[in-house]
Amino acid sequence: MQLLDQIIAAAARECPHRTAIVFGAERWTFAQLDRRVEQLAGALRCVAGEGDRVAVLAENHPAVVEAYYAVPRAGMILVPLNYRLAGPELAAQLRDSGARVLIGERELLDRLYDAAPDQIETVVAIDRTSGGELLYADFVAASGDGTQVHRTPDDVAWLIYTSGTTGRAKGAMLTHTNLIAGLIAASLGRPVHPADVYLYPFPLCHVSGYNVCVMHLHRRPVVLLRRFSPAAVLEAVQRERVTTMSLAPTMIAMLLDDPGLGDSDLSSVRSIGYGASAIPPAVLRRGMKLLRCDFAQGYGMTELAGNAVFLDAEAHRRGLADAPHLLGAAGLPGPLIELRIVDSAGADVATGEIGEIVVRGPQVTAGYWRDAAATAASWRDGWFHTGDIGRRDGEGFLYVVDRVKDIIVSGGENIASREVEDALHLHPAVREAAVVGEPDERWGENVCAFVALRAGAVVSEAELIDSVRAHLAGYKKPKRVVFVDELPKNAGGKIAKAELRARLR
C-alpha cells in the first residue's frame, strides 16, 4: 500500500459493512466512507486540477475525514486549517498555500470572510450556505465521472502548518510515503488489537489526525468527538465501549479532575496513548492509579508525520515498579527512524549528555512549502533538526529535556523549563503549570511560572516557590508566579508559550 486513500479502498473491499466512523448517533461503514471519498474526489476534479490545494476549515466532522482521503485521491493537496486561529492568520495561510478550494463550516467561514472576502475561487459550506457558497451535500452528490489521475508515493498529500510555537507557522509537506511510514511506525510502536474501538478527541486539523488513519489501516472503528471535554469522553467511552484513545497530558489532567470520573464505567479501556507535549510524572502516576489501564507515549511532531519515538506499556509498568526514571522518558525510536543527539557543531554527544535531537527516515517531511530558507535551516547533512533538546540513557531511551526555544538562560545558567514545571506539579494544589523566561536586565532572563490551580485550592506564590526549591537548585526556582484560570493551548493541546511570553513584554 503506497497511497493514503488506498487504505479506505482496501477496507471497503475486505470488510465493507464494518463501522469506520462513529459521530454521535451517526455511523459510517467502510463501504459508505469509500463511496463518499470517491464522490468528493470526483467533485474536486470538476473545480480544480492536479496539485492544487484544498483547504478545510472546520471543527471535527466526518466531512474532514472524507477530505483526508478524497483530496489526495483527486491528486490534490489537503490543507487542514486550525479553526482556533484568527481571521487574518487563516487568510495568511490560505495565501501562502495558494488554495483554490475551501471546505468549511458556516461560522468559521464568516470569520475568514471578514479578513479575506474574495480570496478563494470555490467555497463549499459543510452545514449551511449564505448565498455565495456551494452546499457540501450537493457538491458531493453532483460529483464527476471518477476519472483517475496519475499519482506517485512522493506526491504531497497533506500540507499542515506547524503550530508556530517558535515563530511564524510553516507548511510541512507530507507525502504519501511520509504518511504511510508514520502509520507503520505507530502500528509498531503502539500495536492495534483486533477488537479495538478507538476514541479520537483532538482537532482533526492537527497532525494527530493520522491516528484516525492508523485505525482505518487496521480496519477498526473511530469514535470521533466534535471537540474534547471530559464529559464527552466519559459518555462516549461508556456508550461505545471504547478500548483505546489518545489524549494530551492536559486532557488527562482534566479527565482525572472531572467529578463524573468516579461514577463512570471505564472498564472497557485497555490503553491510553498520550503525546503532544511532556506529561508531568506526578500526573502520569495519578492517571495510572485512577484509570487502571495501560499507558503508552508517542513523541513526534508535524514534520515527522506523527510519532517517531514510543514508550510502550511495559516501560510504564517498569517505571512504576522499580525504574521510576522511565516515567520521564519519551521512549525508543521506531524501527523506521534514525535518531541522534548532537552538539551545536553537529557531532554526537556522549550517552547521558544533552544536545539537539536530529532524525532521518521515510516519515520526515519533504520540506517546508515555498520556504527554501526554513527547509535549509532544518536539514543539515541529511538530518532533520527538531529544535528539541534531549539525551539518551544506556538503554537507548530518549528523554526530551526541552525545546531549544524554551531553555531559559539566567545568569549564564541553562534552565530547562520542563524540569521546573515537573517540580511545580508535585504540589497538590497545581493543576497546570508552564514556565517561560522573563526578560531581566541584570540576569538576562528570570524564571516565571504561570500556574492554574485545582478547583478550591489555595496556595501563595511564596509557598509554590519554596516547593520548587525543595526539589531543585536555588537558581532554577521561579522568581515570579502568575496565577491564571487556564493556560492557553493550541489545537494539539500544547501550551502556547509564545502567548505567555507576550504577556510579559
N, C-alpha and C positions, 0 to 999 in steps of 0.2 A: 504494500500500500504506500503510494508515493504522494498522493494529493489529499488535502484535508477533507474535501467533501466526499471522497470515496468511502470514508468511514460510514456515513449515513446510507449511501447507496448499498454498501455491503450488508449493513444491518437490516435494511429493508428487504433484501433478498433472503437472508438467513432466518430472521425472526420478525416478520412483518407485523405481527399482532402484539408484540411485546411493547410495553409502555416505554416511551422515550423521555417524555416531559410531563410533569405534573405541575400545574399552575393554579392554585386554589382548587376550585371544583372541576376544572377542565383538565383533560388528558389528551395526549397525542401519542399514537403508536409510531414506531419507526417507519412504517409504510406511509402514514399520513405526513410525518415530518419530511420524508424524502420527496413526496409529491409536492409539498409546499415549497421546498427548496428548489425543485426544478421549475416550478411556476414563477417563483421570484427571480430566478436566474434568467428565465426567458423574458420576463418583463423588463429587466435591466438591460438586456441586449437591445431592446427596442428604443432605448433612450440614451445609451452611452456605448462606448467602444472598449475594445481590449486595452487593459492597462489603466483605464480611467478609475478614479477614486470615488467610492460611495461612502458617505458619512452617515452614521447613525447617532441620533441624539434622543435617548430615551432611558427611563428607569427600567428595571428588569421587566421583561415582557417576552413571550415566546417569539415575537417577530424579530427580536435581536438575535436569538439563537438561530432562527432561519437565515438571517443575514450572515452569521458566522460562516455558514457553508455555501449559501447561494451566491454571495458576491465573488468568492474565489471560483466557484463553478462557472460563473459568467465570464471568467478571465479578467476580472477587475480586482481592485484592492479595497478591502474594508478599512474604514477609518472610524473606530469607536470613539465618540466624543464624551468627555466627562461632564455629565449633566450638572455637576455641582459648580462648574465654572461660571463666571460672569459672562454676559453677552459679548463684551469686547475680547475676552480671552478665547471664547468659542469662535468668534469671527476671525481672529488671528490664525487659529489652527486650520480653519477652513481655507483661508487664503494660502497658507503655507502648503497644505496638501493639494490644493487645486481641485477639490472635489466638485464633480459635476452634478451629482445626485445627493439629496439629503432625505433620509427617512427619519421621522421624529414624531414625538408626542406634542399635542397642541400647545400646552402650557410652556413647554421648553422652546418650541419654535417661536412663540411670541417673544420670549426673552431674546432670542437671537435676532429676530427681525428688527428690534429696537436698535441693534448695533450694526447690522449689515442687511438691510431690507432687500437688496437686489443682487445678492452675491451668487446664488445657486440657480442653475438652469432648470432643474426638475426637483420639486419638493413633494414628498409623499407623507401624508399625515396618517399616523397609525390609528388614532382614535376618532378624530373628527376634523373636518376642514373648516376654514373660514372664508372660502371662496376661491382662493388662488391655487390651492394645492390639489393633488390627486389623493383620493382616499385609498389607503393601503389595501383593503379588501378588494376594491375594484381594480386596482393596479395589478395585483397578483392574479385575479381571475381573468384578466384580459392579456395574459402573457403571450409571448411569441411562440414560434414553432419549435423551440428547443434545439436550434442549430448548435452543434458543438464547436467549441473554439480550441485551438491548439494551445496547450499549456505544458509547462515543464515544472519539475520539483523546485527549480531555482527561481521561479516567479514569486514575486512578493504577494502574499495572501492577505496579511493584516499589516496595517500601519498604525502603531499605537504610540501616542505621545506620552513621554515619561512624565512622572508626577511633578517634575520641576522643583524637587526639594533642594537642589543645589544651583538653581538658576532657571533660565528660560527653558520651557519644555521642548524636547527634541523628539522627532518622529522616528521611532525604531522600526526598521523594515524587517518584518518576519516572513521568511519564505515558507513554502510548503515543507521544505526539508527541515528548517528550523523548528516548525511547529510539530511535525511528526516526531522529530528527535526529542522534543520536550515531552510529548505524550509517552514515548517509550521510557524515557528516564523516570517519569513519575510512576509509571506502571511497575517498574523495577524497584524504585525506592519506597513506594507505598502501595503494595500489591492490592488489587481489587479482588474481592471474594465473589464467588459465583452467584450469591443471593443478595449482594449489596443493594441497598436503596440509599442514594446519596442526596444530601441536602446542600444546596448552594445559596448562601446568603449575601455574598459580595456583589457589588455592582458589576454587571456584565461588560461595562466599558473598560474594566481593568484587565490586565493580562491574566489574572487569576481565573478568568473565564475559561482558560484552557482546561481546567478541571472538568468542565461540562463535557468537553471533547474526550477526555480520558475515559469517563464513564461510558460514553457512547461507543468508544473503541471497544469496550468490553461488553457492549450490549446491555448496559444497566440503566435503570431509570434515574432521572434527575428531578428532584423536588425543588422547584425554583421559587424563591421568595421574591416578592415585589421589592422589598427592602428589608434590611435587618432590624429586628427588635428581639429582645429576649422572649417576649410573649409569643411572637410569631414562630420562633424556633421551637419553643416548647410545644406549641399547638401542632405544628407540622410533624415533629418527631413522633408524637403520640398518634396522630391521625394516620400517617403513612408508615409507621413502624420503621423509621429511618435507622439505618445501621452505621452510617458513617457521614461525616460532614467536615467542612473546612471552616475555620474561624480565625480571625486575627486575635492577637493577645488582648486587645481592648474589648473585643466581643466576648472572649472567655470571661474576663473580669466582670463584665456587665451581666452575663448569664449567671455567674456564681452569686452575684448580689441580688438577683431578682427574687422577690418574695414568693413567686409562684414555683420556684425550683423544688422546694420541699414536697409539694403536693403533686408533682409531675412524675409520670412513669417513663423513665428513660432507659428501661431495661433492654430495649432493642439495640441501643447504641453500643457498638463494639470498639469504635475508634474515632478519634478526633484529630484531624490534621491542623496544625497551626503554622502560621508564617506571616509574611508581610512586614513584620518587624520583630525585634527581640522581645522575648517574654521574660518578665522578672521571675527568677526561680521561686520566689515566695508564692506568686500567683499560680505557677505550674504545680507546685506541691499541693496547694489547696484544691486545684482542679482535679488532680489525680485522686485525691482523697474523697471529694464530694461526688464526682461523676462516675467513679469506679469503672472506667473504661481505659483502653489503651490510648496513648498519645503518640503522635509522630510529627516531626518537624520538617519543613522544607525551607531551604534558603535559595533564593533566586531573585530575579528582577525582570523587568520588561525586556531588557536586552538579551536575556537568556531564554526567552520563550517559556518562562515559568521557572520551576525549581531545578537546581543542578546538584544540590547537596542535601542529604537526607539523614535525619536522626530517627532511627526506627523505634518500634515499641520496646524491643529488647534492651536497647541502650537506655531508654527511660526507666525500665524496671531495674537495671543495674544502678542507675542514678539514685533511685530510691533506696536500694538495698545497701550497697557498700561503695559506690563510686559517685558521690554527690557532685563532683566536678562535671560529670556528663550532662547534668541538667542545665548547664550553661553553654553546652556545645551546640553548634549548628548541625554537625553530623559529618558524614563521609561523602566524598564526591561520588556521583553516579558513574557507572561504567562508561558513559559516552562523553565524559568531561575530563579534561586535564586541568589541574589546579596547582598554582604555585603561590608562595608568599615571597614578595621581593622588596628590596630597599629602593631608595629613590633613584639609584643607578640601574635598576632592573636586575640586580643579582639576587640569587636566592639567599634568604636569611637562614640562620640555624634553627633547628627544632626548638619550639618554645618562644622564639623571638617574634616580635610583631613586625608587620610590613603590610604592603598593599596586596590584596587578593587579586590575582590575574588568572584568567581562564582561557581555554580554547576548546573547540569541539563543534559538532554539527548543529547544536541548538543556539549558538551565539549569533545574534543578529547580523544581517548582511551589511549593516551600517545605518547611518542617520540620513533621513530623507533630505535631499538637497542641502546638505551641510557637510561639505568635504572637510572643513576645518575641524569640526567636532569629531568626525569619524577618524581623522588622522591623529587627533589628540588622544583618543581612547584606544587605538590599536598601535602597538609597538612590537615589531619583530613577530607579528602573527598572534600576539596575545592581547586579549581584551582586558583593559584595566577597569575594574569595577568601581573604584573610588571608595571601597570599603577597606578598613584596616582589620587585620586578623592575625591569628597564629595557629599553628598545628602542634598537637602533642605527639608523643612517641607512638601512639596507635594510629596516627593519621587523622584524628578528629579535628575538624576546623572549629575555631572559636572566633566569632565576629566581635571585635573589640568596639568598633565604632565606624561611622562614616568619616572619611577624611575631613569633610566639612564640619563634622560635629566634635572633632578634637578641640578642646579648649586649651589655649596656651596662656598660663597665668604665671608671671614672674619667671619665665623661662621653663616652667614645668609643663609637660603634656598631661592633660587630664581627660580621660575618656568619659564622656557624658553618660554612657550606658552604665558604667561602674557606679556612678553616683545615683543614677536612677534606681538601680537594683538595691542600693543601700536604703534609699527613701522608702521603697516598697516593703522593707522589713518592719516599718512602723505600722501597727494595726489600723491606724486612722486613715492611711493613704490608700486611695482608690486608683488614682492615676498620677504619674509624675513625668515631667520632661525637663531636661537640663540643657541650657544653652549658655554660651559665653556672652557676658555683658561688657561692652567696651569700657576700659578704665585707663586713664592717662598714665597712671603710675605702673600698673601691673600688666597692661596690655588687655587682659580680659579677666573678669571675675566670674565665678560660678554662680549662675542664677537658676533657681528651681521654680518651675510652675507646677503647682500641686492642686489636684481635685480630691476632696475628702469623701469618705464614705458617708452615707446618709446618717445624720445625727451625731457625727464625730466632731469633737472639738480638740484642737491642738494649736499651740502657739508656734510662731516662727522659730523662736529660740529652742523650743523642745525638739523640733524637727532637725535643726542644725546640730544639736547635741547628739541626736540619734545617729546621724550620719557619721559624726566624729567618733562615735564608739566603734565603728566598723572600718573606717578609712583614715588615711593620713590626714593631718590637720589641713594641709594646703588644698585638699580635694573637697572639703565641706563647702556647701553653698554659703555665699556671703549674703544672699538675699533669697527669700522665699515669697513668691507671689501666689496667693490663693485664688483659684478660679473655679467656676461651677463645672465647666467642661473644657477639655483640651481640644483645640481644632484638629481635624483629621482630614486627609484626602480620601479619594474614592476607594482606595485599597485598605483603608483602616490605619494607615500610618499617621503618626502625629506630625502635623505640619509645622516643623520647627522654624521654617522661614517666616511664618506668620508670627511666631512667638518672638523671634529676633526683631521683627519690625516693631513690635510693641515697646522694645527697649531703646529704640532710636530717638 
